[in-house]
Amino acid sequence: MNTQAVIHKLRTDMGLSQDELAEKVFVTRQAVSRWENGDTVPNTDTLKLLSRLFNVSINTLLGSPQKLICQCCGMPLEDSIIGKDEDGTPNEHYCQWCYADGTYTYSDMDDLIDVCVGNMVGDNFTEEQARAYLKQTLPQLDYWKRYEELSDNGQFEAFKKQLMEEINALHVDGLPKVERLNALVGSFVNLEYLLPSGMKAKFLNDKTTYLGNQLESEFGGERCFGVLACMDFILICTYEKDGVNPELVLYKKR
């Protein structure tokens, strides 16, 4: 679709009139009408406002003229997995796993490779092939080329270290020492737990990126520990393969 069709569809899907859309992005109704008639396209500042309002990339608003990939991990980007700036604007350079709320979540390329390899090994890639491909590809991406410029001087790594210290200090029976936390998007790990009242509840936001890891229980067996944390809380649970039969072990506000 071209820009005029994209804006019309996004507006109508959200149930907005041209007047309502105009008010939300600080333009006139006539400007919206001209966009949808194909007479003009929004300027750069307005495209940013539309991107945040509709939760899509500017690339999508312009009719997807480019094939986007994450400039940290190389993953093909779709609107549903694009990372967000601190103000909530989609950032079409990164995925949710590598960039969340204006923060870069990886400072060590080898750590990122370890995470990516687990998702790549299969019919088309052996582990050795996946590692070789990533070691060749990642240094060519913008984030790693500009790492010194984009780096936060270790602040995020210090935050992860603090979280791990807090988790390990809880001394949960059977939980091994947590030595790594990876970026995890809420929609992929938002399990539903049975509460003592008999009701079921989820504790995560599907659109939020958390820090976490999966660890095998020191007691053995088929159940694993899941650890999730953020600025506000620490959550520890156990579950069987693929998140089946989850049980909440601990939920602690920070």
N, C-alpha and C positions, 0 to 999 in steps of 0.2 A: 504494500500500500504506500501511496505518497503521503506527504505531510498533511494535506487537507483532509484526506480520508482517515488518517490516524487520529487527528485531533477530534474530528466529528465522532468517531467511534468511542474514543476514550470519554468524551464529554457525555454522550448519551448513555454509555454503560454505567457512568457514575450518577446518572439521573439529573444532570445539571442542564439548565437552560443556557442560552448564550449570554444572557444578562448575568446569571449567577457565576458562570466561568469568568466573565470579564471582571467581576468584582473581586474574585479570589486572586487574580493575577494582575490587578491594577491597570486594566486597559478598558477601552470602551466596547460596547456590544458590537459596534461597527467593525472594530478591529478583529474580533472573533469571527464575524461573518466573512470578512475578507480572507482570513486564514482558510476557512472551510470552503470558500469558493475558489481557492487557489490563486487569488490575486496577489497575496503577500505571504510571507512566512514570519513567525515571531523572531524578534531580535534575540541576541545571546542571553541577556538578563531574563527575558520572559521565558525563553526555553528552559532556563534553570528552574524558574518558578513552576512551570508546567511539569517538569521532570519530577520535582518533589511532590506536587499535588497528585499526579497520576501514578507515582511510584514506578516510573519507567525511565530508561536511559534517554538522553538527548538523541542518541543514535536511532532509537525506536521512533522518536517524534519526527525525525527527518526521513523516515521511511526505510531505516536499516541499510544505509549505503555501505557500511563497513561490517566485516566479520570480526567481532570483538573477542579478545582472549584476556584472561587475567594476566597483568604484567608482573605478577609475583610467582604464580604457580603454573601458568600456561593453560589453565582450564578454559574451554569455550564458555563465553558469557551469555546468559539469557537474563531478562529482567528479573526473574524470580530469585536469582542467586547473586545479584550485583550488590557489592558492598555499599555502605552509606557513609557520607561525611558526618561530622559532628552535628550539623543542623538537620540531618535526615535526608539530605539530597542524595539520590543515587550517584555513585561514582563509577562511571563505566570503564575504569581502568583496572578494577579489582573485584574479586569475588568476596562473598561474605566470610569465607574462611580465612582469607588473608588480610582483610581490611574491615574493621567494624567500628562504627561511630567515630570515624576519623583517626583510628589507631591501627597501625600495622602490627599484625600479630606474629610475624616471623622475623627473627633477626639472624637466624642460623640456617644457611642453605641446606646443610646436611640434615637438620631436624625436619625441614620441609620435605626433603627427598624421602626420608624414612616414612613420613605420613602418606605421601603420594604413591609410593611404590605399592603399599598395601591395597590401594584402590585400582592399580593398573594391572597387576599380575592376573593373568587369565589366559584365554585361548590365543590372544594376539601378542602377549608379552610374557617372557620369563622375568624373574626378579632381576637377573643380571642385565637383561636387555632394557628393562624399565629404568634401572639405575643409570646405565650408560646414556640413555636418551635424555633423562632429566639433567644429568651433569653437563651435557652438551647444550641443552636448550635453555635452562634457567639463567645462566650468565648473560644470555642475549636479551633478556627481558628488562624493561625499563627500571623496575624497582631495584634489581640487583646491580644494574649499571650505575644507578644514582643512589646507592645505599648510604653512602656517607652524607649525602645531602638530605635524604629523607629520614635517616635514623633519629630516634629520640634519645640518643646517648644512654641507652640501657634502662630507661625508666620502666618500660613495659616488662622487660625481663625481670627487673627487681620486683615488680608487682606479682608476677607469676611465682617467683621464689618465695615471697611472703605468703601467698596463698598455699603453696605446698607445705610450708612450715606449719601453718595453721591446721591444715588437713592432717598432717602426720602427728601433730600434738594431740589430736582427738583419740588416738590409740584405739581405733575400731578393730575389734577381734576379727582376725582372718584377713584384714586388708593389708597388703604389702606396702612398703614405703613408696609413696608417690614421688617419682623423680622427674616426671615430665607432664606438662599440661598442653593440650593441643586446642586449637580453635574448633568449636562444635556449634553448628547452627541449631537453634531450638527445635525447629520442625522435624529434625532427624533424630532427636533424642528426648522428645517430650512424651515420656511414658505416663500411663494412667495408673495410679496406685489405689489399692483398696484400703480405705481408712477403717479404724476400729468401729466407726458408726455404721459401717456397711456401705457407705457412699464411696464413689470413686472420684479422684481428683488429679488434675495435672498442675504442676508448679512452675512451668516455664512458659515463656513467650515464644511462639513459633518463629517470629521474625528477629529475635535477638541472638547474637553470637556470644556463646559462653566459652569458658575454658574447662577442659575435662580430659578424662582418659578412662579406658577400660582395663581392668587388671584381673588376673586369675586369682581366685581365693587361695589363701595359704592352707585351707582345710581340704583342698582338692575338690573333686566332684564336678558337676556340670554347670554350676552357677558361677557367674562372674560378678565382680564389683564394678559399678559405674560411679565415677566421681565427677561432679559438676560444680563450678564455682563462678562467682562474679563479684562485683563490688559489694553486693548486698547480702549474699548468702552462700552457704556451702551445702550441697546436697549429696548424700551417699546412698546408693541403693544396690540391690543385687537382682539378677535376672538370669534366665536361661538363654540359650542361643537366640539371636535376633530379637532380643528384648522381651521374650515370652515370660509370662508370670512374674512381673516385676514386684519387688517388695521394697518399701522405703525403710532404710536403716536409720537415717539421720537427716534432719533439716535444721540448720543452724543459721540464724541471722548474724551478720558480721557487725 
